[in-house]
């Protein structure tokens, strides 16, 4: 047979195959869409909740004078750490020194009167019946009691005078960071005034209030009661700063909330964090993550699920070569994946690639895929050849091996068409 006859025969055979394929699909009909799927399974997953939070000072005190007078000296540097008992202000003390001297003199006089009254009472009591009467003894006893009472009063006045003099040096009752002074040397202050002279704020440790809706609390309690959530022995929390950076320290539960806010419907729970670098400041808004315990759930990539206008989460699964949409029940996220507790079952084939243009009842071709360490979708290598019931596609056709997970990045893209898709297959996202 001539070379020309061989070429002509090959062309005619290709034309016949093309005609048969077109006839099988019907006029104008596109081949089934190719989608990447993964088989989902239940596993033990940490149950975490993400809550808004606000930092508050563990302790904060307003420094006010306990005695009145003129400010003569400011003894601290604003913005610097100070210890409890550190002197901050000095008030003119000459008047209080004079009051102390008067109180000391009165105590000395009162003690002398007690000594004299005691001696008089002792003599009168000894001479009773021979030189004094019972009435005189009682009178001497009353004089002694009056002298003792006067001594106690004088000693009390002395204590107050000493305290007033001590209070002319205003100290901090707590350790913390001192604010800028609101008074200057020469200002007149009064005892018990409403205006603070300065503020001292304790920043290490610092506390964070986290706000959780009461409805979520009830949901967690239901999960605990039905056994789907196993609570940790101790609740800890982590923080994400306003710039997206994760705060390194782990917070300990200080006090759980016991009341529901009438304005927000949330419960305030407080955690305490070490803050040695004073990175967290009172009033700073934060995002907290609390690990409640462990729950049995299915992890679904966030790129494989979507929410509708009313917030319902859904995903696509392949059932007997046909697409079906499932509404999902989620309980937060873990490692950028939804924690799904309802809507999926073990063994479901979840669509994670080629999601564009899907509709209920659409026929599709399933291609097993997997995620690499960077979250890139890659075609999985089938165990023992092509999966049963799945038409060979791309690299599977003719028994070719699927690309390994460490294949070059240009062979697979996040959310892109799996490696080995037929050249005439429709493009996928």
C-alpha positions as CSV (number, residue, x, y, z in Angstrom):
1,X,0.0,0.0,0.0
2,X,1.3,3.4,-0.9
3,X,2.2,6.2,1.6
4,X,-0.5,8.4,0.2
5,X,-3.1,5.7,0.8
6,X,-2.0,5.4,4.5
7,X,-2.3,9.2,5.1
8,X,-5.8,9.3,3.4
9,X,-7.0,6.4,5.6
10,X,-5.8,8.1,8.8
11,X,-7.6,11.3,7.9
12,X,-10.8,9.5,7.1
13,X,-10.7,7.6,10.5
14,X,-10.2,10.8,12.4
15,X,-13.1,12.4,10.6
16,X,-15.4,9.4,11.4
17,X,-14.4,9.6,15.2
18,X,-15.2,13.3,15.2
19,X,-18.6,12.7,13.6
20,X,-19.5,9.9,16.1
21,X,-18.5,12.1,19.1
22,X,-20.5,15.0,17.9
23,X,-23.5,12.7,17.2
24,X,-23.3,11.3,20.8
25,X,-23.3,14.8,22.3
26,X,-26.0,16.1,20.2
27,X,-25.9,19.2,18.0
28,X,-24.4,22.2,19.8
29,X,-24.0,20.4,23.2
30,X,-20.9,21.1,25.3
31,X,-19.0,18.3,27.0
32,X,-19.6,17.9,30.8
33,X,-17.8,20.5,33.0
34,X,-14.8,19.2,34.8
35,X,-14.5,20.0,38.5
36,X,-12.0,19.2,41.2
37,X,-13.3,17.3,44.2
38,X,-12.0,16.1,47.6
39,X,-13.6,13.5,49.8
40,X,-14.6,14.9,53.2
41,X,-14.2,13.1,56.5
42,X,-15.1,14.0,60.1
43,X,-12.3,14.7,62.6
44,X,-11.6,16.2,66.0
45,X,-11.3,20.0,65.6
46,X,-10.7,22.7,68.2
47,X,-13.8,24.8,68.6
48,X,-12.9,28.5,68.6
49,X,-14.9,31.6,68.7
50,X,-13.7,35.0,67.5
51,X,-15.0,38.0,69.5
52,X,-14.5,41.7,69.6
53,X,-12.6,43.0,72.6
54,X,-11.5,46.2,74.3
55,X,-8.5,46.6,76.5
56,X,-9.0,48.0,80.0
57,X,-6.6,48.8,82.8
58,X,-6.3,46.2,85.5
59,X,-6.0,49.1,88.0
60,X,-6.2,52.9,87.5
61,X,-6.3,55.5,90.2
62,X,-6.9,59.3,90.2
63,X,-4.5,61.1,92.4
64,X,-6.3,63.6,94.7
65,X,-5.1,65.6,97.7
66,X,-6.2,64.6,101.2
67,X,-5.2,68.0,102.6
68,X,-5.4,71.5,101.2
69,X,-2.6,73.9,100.4
70,X,-0.3,75.3,97.8
71,X,1.6,72.9,95.5
72,X,5.3,73.5,96.2
73,X,6.9,70.6,94.2
74,X,6.1,68.0,91.5
75,X,8.3,65.0,92.3
76,X,7.7,62.6,89.4
77,X,8.4,62.4,85.7
78,X,5.2,61.9,83.5
79,X,5.1,58.8,81.4
80,X,7.6,56.9,83.5
81,X,6.8,53.7,85.6
82,X,6.5,54.4,89.3
83,X,6.1,52.0,92.2
84,X,3.4,52.1,94.9
85,X,4.3,54.6,97.6
86,X,6.3,56.9,95.2
87,X,6.0,60.6,96.1
88,X,4.4,62.6,93.3
89,X,3.5,66.0,94.8
90,X,4.4,68.1,97.8
91,X,2.0,70.5,99.5
92,X,3.1,73.4,101.7
93,X,3.4,72.0,105.2
94,X,4.1,74.8,107.6
95,X,0.6,75.0,108.9
96,X,0.5,71.2,109.4
97,X,3.8,71.2,111.3
98,X,2.4,73.9,113.6
99,X,-0.8,71.8,114.2
100,X,1.4,68.8,115.0
101,X,3.4,70.8,117.6
102,X,0.1,71.9,119.2
103,X,-1.2,68.4,119.3
104,X,2.0,67.1,120.9
105,X,1.8,69.8,123.6
106,X,-1.8,68.9,124.3
107,X,-0.8,65.2,124.7
108,X,2.0,66.1,127.1
109,X,-0.4,68.3,129.2
110,X,-3.1,65.6,129.2
111,X,-0.6,63.0,130.4
112,X,0.5,65.3,133.3
113,X,-3.1,65.7,134.4
114,X,-3.6,62.0,134.3
115,X,-0.5,61.5,136.5
116,X,-1.8,64.1,139.0
117,X,-5.3,62.7,139.1
118,X,-3.9,59.2,139.6
119,X,-1.8,60.3,142.6
120,X,-4.8,62.1,144.1
121,X,-7.0,59.1,143.7
122,X,-4.5,56.7,145.2
123,X,-4.1,58.9,148.4
124,X,-7.8,59.4,148.8
125,X,-8.4,55.6,148.5
126,X,-5.7,54.8,151.1
127,X,-7.1,57.3,153.6
128,X,-10.7,56.1,153.2
129,X,-12.2,55.6,156.7
130,X,-9.5,57.4,158.6
131,X,-9.3,60.8,156.8
132,X,-11.6,60.7,153.7
133,X,-15.1,59.6,153.0
134,X,-16.5,57.3,150.3
135,X,-17.8,60.4,148.5
136,X,-14.3,61.9,148.3
137,X,-12.9,58.6,146.9
138,X,-15.6,58.6,144.2
139,X,-14.9,62.2,143.3
140,X,-11.2,61.5,142.9
141,X,-12.0,58.5,140.7
142,X,-14.2,60.7,138.4
143,X,-11.4,63.2,138.2
144,X,-9.0,60.5,137.1
145,X,-11.4,59.2,134.5
146,X,-11.8,62.7,133.0
147,X,-8.0,63.1,132.8
148,X,-7.7,59.7,131.0
149,X,-10.4,60.7,128.5
150,X,-8.7,64.0,127.9
151,X,-5.4,62.2,127.3
152,X,-7.1,59.9,124.7
153,X,-8.6,62.9,122.9
154,X,-5.3,64.6,122.8
155,X,-3.6,61.5,121.4
156,X,-6.3,61.2,118.7
157,X,-5.7,64.8,117.7
158,X,-2.0,64.1,117.6
159,X,-2.6,61.1,115.2
160,X,-4.7,63.3,112.9
161,X,-2.0,66.0,113.0
162,X,0.7,63.5,112.1
163,X,-1.5,62.1,109.2
164,X,-2.2,65.6,107.9
165,X,1.5,66.4,107.8
166,X,2.2,63.1,106.1
167,X,-0.4,63.7,103.5
168,X,1.3,66.9,102.4
169,X,3.5,64.5,100.4
170,X,1.1,62.9,97.9
171,X,2.0,59.4,96.9
172,X,0.8,56.8,94.4
173,X,-1.2,53.9,96.0
174,X,-0.4,51.6,93.0
175,X,2.4,50.8,90.6
176,X,2.0,51.9,87.1
177,X,2.5,54.7,84.5
178,X,1.9,58.2,85.7
179,X,0.2,60.7,83.5
180,X,1.0,64.4,82.9
181,X,0.3,66.5,85.9
182,X,-2.9,68.5,85.8
183,X,-1.6,71.0,88.4
184,X,1.4,73.2,88.5
185,X,3.6,74.5,91.3
186,X,1.8,77.3,93.0
187,X,-1.7,75.9,92.4
188,X,-4.1,75.7,95.4
189,X,-5.6,72.3,96.0
190,X,-8.3,71.4,98.6
191,X,-8.9,68.2,100.4
192,X,-11.3,65.8,98.6
193,X,-11.5,68.0,95.5
194,X,-13.2,66.3,92.4
195,X,-10.4,67.2,90.0
196,X,-7.5,64.8,89.9
197,X,-4.0,66.1,90.0
198,X,-2.8,63.1,87.9
199,X,-3.6,59.5,87.0
200,X,-1.6,56.3,87.5
201,X,-2.5,53.4,85.3
202,X,-1.3,49.8,85.7
203,X,-0.5,48.4,82.3
204,X,1.2,45.1,83.2
205,X,-0.8,42.9,83.4
206,X,-3.7,44.3,81.4
207,X,-7.2,43.0,81.0
208,X,-9.4,42.6,77.9
209,X,-13.2,42.6,77.9
210,X,-14.6,40.3,75.1
211,X,-18.2,40.6,74.1
212,X,-20.1,37.4,73.0
213,X,-23.8,37.4,72.0
214,X,-26.0,35.7,74.5
215,X,-27.5,33.6,71.6
216,X,-24.1,32.0,71.0
217,X,-23.7,31.2,74.7
218,X,-27.0,29.3,74.5
219,X,-25.8,27.5,71.4
220,X,-22.6,26.5,73.2
221,X,-24.5,25.2,76.2
222,X,-26.7,23.1,73.9
223,X,-23.6,21.6,72.3
224,X,-22.2,20.8,75.7
225,X,-25.4,19.2,76.8
226,X,-25.8,17.0,73.7
227,X,-22.1,15.9,73.9
228,X,-21.0,17.4,70.6
229,X,-18.6,19.8,72.4
230,X,-16.1,18.8,75.0
231,X,-15.1,21.8,76.9
232,X,-11.5,22.5,78.0
233,X,-10.7,22.4,81.7
234,X,-9.4,26.0,81.4
235,X,-10.4,28.8,79.0
236,X,-7.5,30.7,77.4
237,X,-7.6,33.4,74.8
238,X,-5.3,34.9,72.2
239,X,-5.4,38.4,70.6
240,X,-5.1,39.9,67.2
241,X,-4.0,43.6,67.1
242,X,-5.6,46.3,65.0
243,X,-2.8,46.0,62.5
244,X,-3.5,42.3,62.0
245,X,-0.5,41.1,64.0
246,X,-1.0,38.3,66.5
247,X,-0.2,39.1,70.1
248,X,2.1,36.6,71.6
249,X,0.9,36.3,75.2
250,X,-2.0,33.9,76.1
251,X,-4.7,35.4,78.3
252,X,-6.2,33.7,81.4
253,X,-9.9,33.9,82.3
254,X,-10.5,36.5,85.1
255,X,-14.3,36.5,85.4
256,X,-17.0,35.1,83.2
257,X,-19.9,37.4,82.3
258,X,-23.1,37.0,84.5
259,X,-25.3,39.7,82.9
260,X,-26.5,40.5,79.4
261,X,-26.2,44.0,78.1
262,X,-29.7,45.5,77.5
263,X,-28.3,47.6,74.6
264,X,-26.1,45.1,72.7
265,X,-27.5,41.7,73.9
266,X,-23.9,40.5,74.6
267,X,-22.1,39.1,77.6
268,X,-18.9,40.6,78.8
269,X,-16.1,38.1,79.7
270,X,-12.7,39.4,81.0
271,X,-9.3,37.9,80.3
272,X,-5.9,39.0,81.7
273,X,-2.8,39.2,79.6
274,X,0.9,39.9,80.4
275,X,1.9,43.2,78.9
276,X,5.6,43.7,79.7
277,X,6.3,46.0,76.7
278,X,3.1,48.1,77.3
279,X,2.0,47.2,73.8
280,X,-1.7,47.0,74.8
281,X,-3.2,50.2,76.0
282,X,-6.5,50.9,77.7
283,X,-9.3,51.6,75.2
284,X,-7.6,49.7,72.4
285,X,-9.9,47.6,70.3
286,X,-8.8,44.0,69.6
287,X,-10.0,40.7,68.2
288,X,-9.9,37.8,70.6
289,X,-10.0,34.1,69.9
290,X,-11.1,31.7,72.6
291,X,-10.6,27.9,72.4
292,X,-13.7,26.4,74.0
293,X,-12.9,22.7,73.5
294,X,-13.0,19.9,70.9
295,X,-15.8,19.0,68.5
296,X,-16.3,16.4,65.8
297,X,-16.7,18.3,62.5
298,X,-15.7,18.4,58.8
299,X,-13.2,21.0,57.7
300,X,-14.2,22.8,54.5
301,X,-11.9,25.2,52.7
302,X,-13.2,28.8,52.8
303,X,-12.7,29.0,49.0
304,X,-15.1,26.1,48.5
305,X,-18.1,27.6,50.3
306,X,-20.0,30.8,49.8
307,X,-22.7,32.8,51.6
308,X,-25.9,34.1,50.0
309,X,-27.5,37.5,50.7
310,X,-29.0,36.4,54.0
311,X,-25.7,34.8,55.2
312,X,-26.5,31.1,54.6
313,X,-23.3,29.1,53.9
314,X,-23.4,26.6,51.1
315,X,-21.1,24.3,49.0
316,X,-21.4,22.0,46.0
317,X,-21.0,18.3,46.1
318,X,-21.0,15.7,43.3
319,X,-23.5,12.8,43.6
320,X,-23.4,10.2,40.9
321,X,-21.9,12.6,38.4
322,X,-24.4,15.3,39.1
323,X,-23.9,18.6,41.0
324,X,-26.0,19.3,44.1
325,X,-25.9,22.3,46.5
326,X,-25.8,21.8,50.2
327,X,-26.5,24.3,53.0
328,X,-23.9,24.1,55.7
329,X,-24.0,24.6,59.5
330,X,-20.7,26.1,60.7
331,X,-19.3,26.7,64.1
332,X,-16.5,29.2,63.3
333,X,-13.2,28.6,61.5
334,X,-9.9,26.7,62.1
335,X,-6.8,27.3,60.0
336,X,-8.7,29.2,57.3
337,X,-11.3,26.4,57.0
338,X,-15.0,26.3,58.0
339,X,-15.8,24.0,60.9
340,X,-18.9,22.3,59.4
341,X,-21.2,20.4,61.8
342,X,-24.1,20.0,59.5
343,X,-24.9,19.6,55.8
344,X,-22.1,17.2,54.9
345,X,-21.4,13.6,55.7
346,X,-18.4,11.4,55.6
347,X,-17.5,10.4,52.1
348,X,-19.2,13.3,50.3
349,X,-17.3,14.5,47.3
350,X,-16.9,18.3,47.9
351,X,-16.2,20.5,44.9
352,X,-13.2,22.7,45.6
353,X,-12.1,23.7,42.0
354,X,-14.1,24.8,39.0
355,X,-16.9,26.4,41.0
356,X,-17.9,29.0,38.3
357,X,-21.2,28.4,36.5
358,X,-22.4,25.4,38.6
359,X,-26.1,24.7,38.9
360,X,-28.2,22.0,40.6
361,X,-28.5,18.9,38.4
362,X,-25.6,19.7,36.1
363,X,-23.6,16.8,34.8
364,X,-19.9,17.1,35.6
365,X,-16.7,15.1,35.4
366,X,-15.0,14.6,38.8
367,X,-11.3,14.9,39.1
368,X,-9.8,14.1,42.5
369,X,-7.6,16.9,43.8
370,X,-5.8,17.9,46.9
371,X,-4.3,21.0,48.6
372,X,-0.6,21.4,49.0
373,X,1.0,23.2,52.0
374,X,0.4,26.6,50.4
375,X,-3.3,26.0,49.8
376,X,-2.8,25.4,46.0
377,X,-5.3,23.0,44.5
378,X,-3.4,20.1,42.7
379,X,-4.7,17.0,41.0
380,X,-4.4,14.0,43.3
381,X,-2.7,10.9,42.1
382,X,-5.3,8.1,42.1
383,X,-4.7,5.0,44.0
384,X,-4.6,2.0,41.7
385,X,-5.5,3.9,38.6
386,X,-8.6,5.8,37.7
387,X,-11.4,5.8,40.2
388,X,-14.4,3.6,39.5
389,X,-17.2,5.3,37.7
390,X,-15.0,8.4,36.9
391,X,-14.2,8.8,33.2
392,X,-10.4,9.1,32.5
393,X,-9.5,12.7,31.9
394,X,-6.3,14.5,31.0
395,X,-3.3,12.8,32.7
396,X,-5.5,9.8,33.7
397,X,-6.2,8.9,30.1
398,X,-3.9,6.3,28.8
399,X,-2.7,5.5,32.3
400,X,-0.4,8.5,32.6
401,X,0.5,9.4,36.2
402,X,-1.1,12.5,37.8
403,X,1.3,15.3,38.8
404,X,2.8,15.1,42.3
405,X,2.0,17.7,44.9
406,X,5.5,19.2,44.5
407,X,5.1,19.8,40.8
408,X,6.2,23.2,39.5
409,X,3.7,26.0,40.4
410,X,2.9,26.7,36.7
411,X,1.1,23.3,36.6
412,X,-1.5,24.2,39.2
413,X,-3.0,27.4,40.5
414,X,-5.2,28.2,43.5
415,X,-8.8,27.7,42.4
416,X,-7.7,27.1,38.8
417,X,-8.3,24.2,36.4
418,X,-6.7,20.9,37.7
419,X,-3.7,19.7,35.9
420,X,-4.5,17.3,33.0
421,X,-7.8,18.8,31.9
422,X,-8.8,18.0,28.3
423,X,-7.9,20.7,25.9
424,X,-11.6,21.0,24.8
425,X,-12.9,21.2,28.3
426,X,-14.6,24.5,29.4
427,X,-12.4,26.8,31.5
428,X,-12.9,26.6,35.3
429,X,-12.2,29.1,38.0
